[in-house]
Structures are given as C-alpha cells and as structure tokens.
C-alpha cells in the first residue's frame, strides 16, 4: 500500500521560514520524481518544485531563490525548505511522487501553510 504523508506546515510571519517533509512508503522511492505542489483558495494547483531521481531540480519562477527542494532516498523523504515566505505563498502544499514509465502518480493529503503577521 502506497502512502504519501506531508508534515511541517503551520503559521509563519512574512519573511519567516518553514521546512516541509514528505515521507513516501510502498514505492521504490529512488526511482520516483518527487514534487511539491500548492493550491490556494480559488486557484488551481500549481507546481512549486520538483526533484528527479538524479537530483536535478526545477522550480516555479515565483519561488526560485527562496525555496529549496531536496531528497533523502535512504529515508524515502523529500523536503521543501521555504525561506523569506510571503503572504502569496500561503496555500495547502501537496507532495507528489510520479514514475512516468509505469504511469504511477501518488499524492499526499496536503499540509497547510499560512503566512500572516
């Protein structure tokens, strides 16, 4: 059974930092492209950052230079370090793991990030 579980969300002031974690079990984690997405109220879900199985990374323009995605294959965990948070970063953040050759894609339940003074 595949499980994708996010943690680390919360309330932070503008300019603050948060670190999100996502543990994926039941998959061969090292083969999967792992990504963080977010969805704000009334908006579509959007890609924030993703990291390939080789460690290559891709970021949305809006978070480039402020967010860092990383992975620890031994722990089947992907992280999102978020610095200099802005009110527009507030959203539910979702973790996704995908393995295109087999058409597999798994989502977590999401973790809320609130940026407010």
Secondary structure, DSSP 8 states (H G I E B T S, - for coil): --EEEEE--EEE-TT--EEEEEEEESS-GGGSEEEEEEE-TTS--EEEEEE-TTS-EEE-TTTTTTEEEEEEGGGTEEEEEE-S--GGG-EEEEEEEEEGGGTEEEE---EEEEE--
